[in-house]
């Protein structure tokens, strides 16, 4: 993480791992309160820097993790997935980077949990994880199980993506207003950028919807009721956001079509003007070419007003051509 991007006065300790690649460890009692007394702890949340070698070694040495979950944690590349094995729910879900991380966009959050342990791993500070961490530290909410905390993290991520969709909707409103007022000439790049961001978020919403559907179809009979309920709630929220994203994408396509229609109309007008100018100047070009030939027998050479006669004839022909082209253009 580039600390130069962090606002001045920000406490860096939650965003920098220790010598074991560990961001933090929190212990929770049976009623969901945070505690520092290990004797009272019912379950534990550990968060790792997944790119740290020591963190990878600790995760690799965690015997409680089933092999598929351990392999998913240590996989070199990110791919969204969620699965259930030997009492552990594990996966890799999309999230938003923190505001002061290197570039705004989507990253991934890896996790695995059972009844007594939640292990999380990430590359950069994530908005959802940071928001839940603050809730844990100030004690404003209790988490009685790892499933509650994962639902809170994923819910925060969905809230962040919903806020991004809201901002994109406001952007599209502004673009649409300017298009309606015919002040659209600088809107193409803004619309392209909005559609690019929308495609990224909408794709992740589709991925989340499919992941929870897969979890429901593949492990419905294996999952404990609390996890089934959690998956159903998150699936419903993801589907709602997915449909919201579809509506925004339809708006962007309509706006792009309208902009293309206006650009085509503008291009046709320019082509029409060029065609009229070409038609008007063509007779004058032919006449000037004929009288510019260096041969004998050219008319009006010895007439003092010859130039003016040729000019008048050229202007008259150009005017007649212009009127003819205008009438022809109105009839099309």
C-alpha positions as CSV (number, residue, x, y, z in Angstrom):
1,X,0.0,0.0,0.0
2,X,1.3,3.5,-0.9
3,X,1.1,5.5,2.3
4,X,1.6,8.7,0.4
5,X,-2.0,8.3,-0.8
6,X,-3.4,8.1,2.8
7,X,-5.0,11.3,4.1
8,X,-2.9,13.1,6.7
9,X,-3.7,12.1,10.3
10,X,-5.1,8.6,9.3
11,X,-4.2,5.8,11.7
12,X,-2.2,3.4,9.5
13,X,-2.1,0.4,11.9
14,X,-5.2,-1.3,10.6
15,X,-3.9,-1.0,7.0
16,X,-0.4,-2.3,7.6
17,X,0.3,-6.0,8.4
18,X,2.6,-7.1,11.2
19,X,5.6,-9.4,10.8
20,X,3.3,-12.4,10.3
21,X,1.3,-10.7,7.5
22,X,-1.6,-10.3,9.9
23,X,-3.7,-7.1,9.8
24,X,-5.6,-7.8,13.0
25,X,-7.1,-10.5,15.2
26,X,-10.5,-10.0,17.0
27,X,-12.1,-12.4,19.5
28,X,-15.8,-12.6,20.2
29,X,-17.9,-13.9,23.1
30,X,-21.0,-16.0,22.7
31,X,-23.2,-12.9,22.7
32,X,-21.2,-11.3,19.9
33,X,-19.2,-8.8,21.9
34,X,-15.5,-8.2,21.2
35,X,-13.2,-9.5,24.0
36,X,-9.5,-9.7,24.7
37,X,-9.9,-12.6,27.1
38,X,-9.2,-15.8,25.2
39,X,-11.0,-17.8,27.9
40,X,-14.3,-16.0,27.1
41,X,-13.8,-16.1,23.3
42,X,-16.3,-18.3,21.3
43,X,-14.9,-17.5,17.9
44,X,-12.1,-15.5,16.3
45,X,-11.6,-13.3,13.2
46,X,-8.2,-13.1,11.6
47,X,-7.4,-10.9,8.6
48,X,-4.2,-11.4,6.5
49,X,-2.3,-9.7,3.7
50,X,-2.6,-12.4,1.1
51,X,0.5,-11.3,-0.8
52,X,2.7,-11.5,2.3
53,X,4.9,-14.7,2.4
54,X,4.5,-15.1,6.2
55,X,0.8,-14.9,5.9
56,X,0.7,-17.5,3.2
57,X,2.8,-19.8,5.3
58,X,0.5,-19.4,8.3
59,X,-2.6,-20.1,6.1
60,X,-0.8,-23.1,4.6
61,X,-0.1,-24.4,8.1
62,X,-3.6,-24.0,9.3
63,X,-4.7,-27.6,9.8
64,X,-8.3,-26.8,10.6
65,X,-8.8,-25.5,7.0
66,X,-10.0,-28.2,4.6
67,X,-7.7,-28.7,1.6
68,X,-10.0,-27.0,-1.0
69,X,-10.3,-23.9,1.2
70,X,-6.6,-23.7,1.8
71,X,-5.9,-24.1,-2.0
72,X,-8.4,-21.4,-2.8
73,X,-6.7,-19.0,-0.3
74,X,-3.3,-19.6,-1.8
75,X,-4.3,-19.6,-5.5
76,X,-2.1,-17.2,-7.4
77,X,-5.0,-15.6,-9.4
78,X,-8.3,-14.3,-8.3
79,X,-11.6,-15.8,-9.5
80,X,-14.9,-15.3,-7.8
81,X,-16.3,-18.4,-6.2
82,X,-18.1,-19.6,-3.1
83,X,-18.3,-23.2,-1.8
84,X,-18.9,-25.4,1.3
85,X,-16.6,-28.2,2.5
86,X,-16.4,-30.0,5.8
87,X,-18.3,-27.4,7.8
88,X,-16.4,-24.5,6.2
89,X,-17.9,-21.9,3.9
90,X,-15.2,-20.3,1.8
91,X,-14.9,-18.1,-1.3
92,X,-13.5,-15.1,-3.1
93,X,-15.9,-12.2,-3.5
94,X,-15.6,-8.8,-5.2
95,X,-15.4,-5.6,-3.2
96,X,-14.6,-2.0,-3.6
97,X,-11.1,-0.6,-2.8
98,X,-10.9,1.9,0.0
99,X,-11.1,5.6,-1.0
100,X,-7.4,6.3,-0.5
101,X,-6.1,3.1,-2.1
102,X,-4.1,3.3,-5.3
103,X,-7.0,3.4,-7.8
104,X,-10.7,3.3,-7.4
105,X,-12.2,0.0,-8.5
106,X,-13.0,-3.5,-7.7
107,X,-10.7,-6.0,-5.9
108,X,-11.3,-9.3,-4.1
109,X,-11.9,-10.5,-0.6
110,X,-11.0,-14.1,0.3
111,X,-12.6,-15.8,3.3
112,X,-13.2,-19.1,5.0
113,X,-15.2,-19.7,8.2
114,X,-16.7,-22.4,10.4
115,X,-18.4,-22.0,13.8
116,X,-15.3,-20.9,15.7
117,X,-13.0,-19.2,13.2
118,X,-13.1,-16.7,10.4
119,X,-10.1,-16.2,8.2
120,X,-10.0,-13.3,5.7
121,X,-7.3,-12.3,3.3
122,X,-6.9,-9.3,0.9
123,X,-4.3,-7.4,-1.1
124,X,-5.4,-3.8,-0.4
125,X,-7.6,-2.0,2.2
126,X,-11.2,-2.8,1.3
127,X,-14.2,-0.5,2.1
128,X,-16.4,-3.2,3.4
129,X,-13.8,-4.9,5.7
130,X,-12.7,-1.5,7.0
131,X,-16.3,-0.4,7.7
132,X,-17.0,-3.7,9.7
133,X,-13.7,-3.4,11.5
134,X,-14.7,0.0,12.8
135,X,-18.1,-1.3,13.9
136,X,-16.3,-4.1,15.8
137,X,-13.9,-1.7,17.5
138,X,-16.5,0.8,18.6
139,X,-18.8,-2.0,19.8
140,X,-21.9,-0.6,18.0
141,X,-22.9,-4.0,16.7
142,X,-22.5,-7.5,18.0
143,X,-21.6,-10.5,15.8
144,X,-22.6,-13.8,17.3
145,X,-21.1,-15.9,14.6
146,X,-18.7,-15.6,11.7
147,X,-21.7,-15.9,9.4
148,X,-23.1,-12.7,10.8
149,X,-19.8,-10.9,10.2
150,X,-19.5,-12.2,6.6
151,X,-23.0,-11.1,5.9
152,X,-22.1,-7.7,7.3
153,X,-19.0,-7.5,5.1
154,X,-20.8,-8.6,2.0
155,X,-23.7,-6.3,2.8
156,X,-21.2,-3.4,3.1
157,X,-19.8,-4.3,-0.3
158,X,-23.2,-4.4,-1.8
159,X,-24.0,-1.1,-0.2
160,X,-20.9,0.4,-1.8
161,X,-21.8,-1.0,-5.2
162,X,-25.3,0.3,-4.8
163,X,-23.9,3.8,-4.0
164,X,-21.7,3.5,-7.1
165,X,-24.8,2.7,-9.2
166,X,-26.5,5.7,-7.6
167,X,-23.7,8.0,-8.7
168,X,-23.7,6.5,-12.2
169,X,-27.5,7.1,-12.3
170,X,-27.0,10.8,-11.4
171,X,-24.3,11.0,-14.1
172,X,-26.6,9.6,-16.7
173,X,-29.4,12.0,-15.5
174,X,-27.0,15.0,-16.2
175,X,-26.0,13.6,-19.6
176,X,-29.6,13.0,-20.6
177,X,-30.6,16.6,-19.6
178,X,-27.8,18.0,-21.7
179,X,-28.6,15.7,-24.7
180,X,-32.3,16.9,-24.5
181,X,-31.1,20.5,-24.5
182,X,-28.8,19.8,-27.5
183,X,-25.7,20.6,-25.4
184,X,-24.3,17.2,-26.0
185,X,-21.1,17.9,-27.9
186,X,-18.8,17.1,-24.9
187,X,-20.8,14.2,-23.5
188,X,-19.5,11.3,-25.5
189,X,-16.4,10.7,-23.3
190,X,-18.4,11.0,-20.1
191,X,-20.9,8.5,-21.4
192,X,-18.2,6.1,-22.4
193,X,-16.6,6.3,-18.9
194,X,-20.0,5.9,-17.2
195,X,-20.7,2.8,-19.3
196,X,-17.3,1.3,-18.6
197,X,-17.8,1.6,-14.8
198,X,-21.3,0.3,-15.1
199,X,-20.2,-2.8,-17.1
200,X,-17.6,-3.6,-14.4
201,X,-20.1,-3.3,-11.5
202,X,-22.9,-5.0,-13.4
203,X,-20.6,-7.9,-14.3
204,X,-19.7,-8.4,-10.6
205,X,-23.4,-8.3,-9.6
206,X,-24.1,-11.0,-12.1
207,X,-21.2,-13.0,-10.7
208,X,-22.5,-12.6,-7.1
209,X,-26.0,-13.6,-8.1
210,X,-24.7,-16.8,-9.9
211,X,-22.5,-17.6,-6.9
212,X,-25.2,-17.5,-4.4
213,X,-27.5,-19.4,-6.7
214,X,-24.8,-22.1,-7.1
215,X,-24.4,-22.3,-3.3
216,X,-28.2,-22.7,-2.9
217,X,-28.5,-25.4,-5.6
218,X,-25.3,-27.4,-4.7
219,X,-25.3,-27.3,-0.9
220,X,-28.8,-26.6,0.2
221,X,-29.1,-29.8,2.2
222,X,-25.6,-29.5,3.7
223,X,-25.7,-25.8,4.8
224,X,-26.8,-25.0,8.4
225,X,-30.0,-23.0,8.5
226,X,-28.2,-19.7,9.5
227,X,-25.9,-19.9,6.5
228,X,-28.9,-20.8,4.3
229,X,-30.8,-17.8,5.5
230,X,-27.7,-15.5,5.1
231,X,-27.2,-16.8,1.5
232,X,-30.8,-16.2,0.7
233,X,-30.7,-12.6,1.9
234,X,-27.5,-11.8,0.1
235,X,-28.7,-13.4,-3.1
236,X,-31.9,-11.3,-3.0
237,X,-29.9,-8.1,-2.6
238,X,-27.5,-9.1,-5.3
239,X,-30.3,-9.8,-7.7
240,X,-32.0,-6.5,-6.9
241,X,-28.7,-4.6,-7.7
242,X,-28.3,-6.7,-10.8
243,X,-31.7,-5.6,-12.1
244,X,-30.9,-2.0,-11.2
245,X,-27.6,-2.3,-13.2
246,X,-29.6,-3.7,-16.1
247,X,-31.8,-0.7,-16.2
248,X,-28.9,1.7,-16.1
249,X,-27.2,-0.2,-18.9
250,X,-30.4,0.1,-21.0
251,X,-30.3,3.8,-20.3
252,X,-26.7,4.1,-21.4
253,X,-27.4,2.2,-24.6
254,X,-30.4,4.5,-25.4
255,X,-28.3,7.6,-24.7
256,X,-25.5,6.3,-26.9
257,X,-28.0,5.6,-29.7
258,X,-29.4,9.1,-29.3
259,X,-25.9,10.6,-29.4
260,X,-25.1,8.5,-32.5
261,X,-28.3,9.7,-34.2
262,X,-27.3,13.3,-33.4
263,X,-23.8,12.8,-34.7
264,X,-25.1,11.2,-37.9
265,X,-27.5,14.2,-38.4
266,X,-24.6,16.6,-37.8
267,X,-22.5,14.7,-40.3
268,X,-25.3,14.6,-42.9
269,X,-25.7,18.4,-42.5
270,X,-22.0,18.9,-43.0
271,X,-22.0,16.6,-46.0
272,X,-25.0,18.5,-47.5
273,X,-23.2,21.8,-47.1
274,X,-20.1,20.4,-48.8
275,X,-22.2,19.0,-51.6
276,X,-23.9,22.3,-52.2
277,X,-20.5,24.1,-52.2
278,X,-19.1,21.6,-54.6
279,X,-22.1,21.9,-56.9
280,X,-22.0,25.7,-56.8
281,X,-18.3,26.0,-57.5
282,X,-18.1,23.3,-60.2
283,X,-19.5,25.5,-63.1
284,X,-17.1,28.3,-62.1
285,X,-14.2,25.9,-62.0
286,X,-15.0,24.6,-65.5
287,X,-15.4,28.1,-66.9
288,X,-12.1,29.3,-65.3
289,X,-10.4,26.2,-66.6
290,X,-11.6,26.8,-70.1
291,X,-10.6,30.5,-70.2
292,X,-7.3,29.7,-68.6
293,X,-6.1,27.5,-71.5
294,X,-3.1,29.1,-73.2
295,X,-4.4,28.6,-76.8
296,X,-5.6,30.9,-79.5
297,X,-9.2,31.7,-80.4
298,X,-10.4,32.4,-76.8
299,X,-13.5,34.6,-76.9
300,X,-13.6,38.0,-75.2
301,X,-9.8,38.2,-75.1
302,X,-9.7,41.6,-76.8
303,X,-12.9,42.9,-75.2
304,X,-12.3,45.4,-72.4
305,X,-15.3,44.1,-70.3
306,X,-14.6,40.4,-71.1
307,X,-13.6,39.6,-67.5
308,X,-16.8,41.1,-66.1
309,X,-18.9,39.3,-68.7
310,X,-17.3,35.9,-67.8
311,X,-17.7,36.7,-64.1
312,X,-21.3,37.6,-64.5
313,X,-22.0,34.5,-66.4
314,X,-20.2,32.3,-63.8
315,X,-22.1,33.9,-60.9
316,X,-25.4,33.5,-62.7
317,X,-24.7,29.8,-63.4
318,X,-23.6,29.3,-59.8
319,X,-26.8,31.0,-58.5
320,X,-28.9,28.8,-60.8
321,X,-27.1,25.7,-59.6
322,X,-27.5,26.7,-56.0
323,X,-31.2,27.2,-56.3
324,X,-31.6,23.9,-58.1
325,X,-29.6,22.0,-55.4
326,X,-31.6,23.6,-52.6
327,X,-34.9,22.7,-54.3
328,X,-33.6,19.2,-54.8
329,X,-32.4,18.9,-51.2
330,X,-35.9,20.0,-49.9
331,X,-37.6,17.3,-52.0
332,X,-35.5,14.5,-50.5
